[in-house]
Amino acid sequence: MKASDYIELIEAFLTYSMKPDPETAATYMSESVEIIFTGKRSMEHAGEISNFNASRYRWVKKSLGQFDCVVKDDHAVVYSNGTLYGEWLDGRSFSGNRFIDRFEIRNGKITKMEVWNDSAEWLLTPELNQSNEG
């Protein structure tokens, strides 16, 4: 696979995970995938991502930014960045919430996904989110 193939795989995964369509998103992941969200929250299936998001947001979407890919001998690493937008559980809107995701891909499947974003900081200190409404 070329770098562009790995990036396309990650774009497709992110598209389905943001619908949300966790069952289709899971088809891009290895059966033994390791998913680690902010705060070292460990998950084993794409459906857990949707469940976690539902515990934090009424809804959330990603505005995709740049993708970077490094192809190694036995795997590739893809970084995706951009911003999150949506509504908190209390109904306040937000946007511009930075994220970066790191993916490891082996044999055409995501074997590891790591996620970082500004959500925890914004929940603890709402005034950091300049786009807050309400």
Buried (B, 14 or more C-beta within 10 A) or exposed (E): EEBEEBBBBBEBBBBBBBEBBBEBBBEBBBEEBBBBBBEEEEBEBBBBBBEBBEEBBBEBBBEBEEBEBEBEEEBBBBBBBBBBBBBBEEEBBBBEBBBBBBBBBEEEBBBBBBBBBBBEBBBEEEEEBEEBEE
